[in-house]
Amino acid sequence: MTNFASHVSWGYRVLARSGAALYGPCMNNKTFIGRFALWSIGIACLHFSVETLFTLRFGQSFIGLLP
């Protein structure tokens, strides 16, 4: 029986040792920052849309004006 880590590229070896080789290569810092920024912008757009729809449906109250 051969070692699974010997059959994959170096980027997968650390993940193969941890048993998580199916998740892809290691993510570097630049990739993480880019993905995190896009995810944050997406969540902000979703939040803005839902908040606007809620305000249009139920109106603005005094409590909603507080910080």
PyMOL commands that set and color helices and strands:
alter all, ss='L'
color gray80, all
select helices_A, chain A and resi 4-7+10-18+21-23+29-58+62-65
alter helices_A, ss='H'
color red, helices_A
deselect
rebuild
show_as cartoon
